[in-house]
Amino acid sequence: MKLVKRLVVGLVIAFALFYLVTRPQDAATAVQGAVGAVWGAGVSVTNFFVTLAGG
């Protein structure tokens, strides 16, 4: 099972590097979208707890 996991992780890393080298603009856009999604989720969770504490 460890071999399969390492193989999958290696393939994902290889694909990410290939994508970064061949399409850097698209890779940057994908990273910006992912960071924006994480940021938005953090803001939503913060708003939830602020509302919960104030209510």
SVG drawing of the C-alpha trace seen along z (x, -y; Angstrom):
<svg xmlns="http://www.w3.org/2000/svg" viewBox="-28 -40 37 42">
<polyline fill="none" stroke="black" stroke-width="0.4" points="0.0,0.0 2.9,-2.4 4.3,-1.8 0.9,-2.7 0.7,-5.9 4.2,-6.9 3.5,-6.2 0.4,-8.3 2.1,-11.2 5.0,-11.1 2.6,-11.2 0.7,-14.1 3.9,-16.0 5.2,-15.2 1.9,-16.4 2.0,-19.6 5.6,-20.4 4.7,-19.6 1.7,-21.9 3.7,-24.6 6.4,-24.5 4.1,-24.1 1.3,-26.5 2.6,-28.9 -0.2,-31.4 -2.9,-28.7 -1.0,-27.3 -0.9,-30.7 -4.6,-31.2 -5.3,-27.8 -3.2,-28.6 -5.0,-32.0 -8.3,-30.2 -7.3,-27.7 -6.0,-30.3 -9.1,-32.4 -11.3,-29.4 -9.3,-28.7 -9.4,-32.4 -13.2,-32.5 -13.7,-29.4 -11.7,-30.9 -13.7,-34.1 -17.0,-32.1 -15.9,-30.1 -14.8,-33.3 -18.1,-34.9 -19.9,-31.9 -18.1,-31.9 -18.5,-35.7 -22.2,-35.4 -22.4,-32.4 -20.6,-34.3 -22.7,-37.4 -26.0,-35.7"/>
</svg>
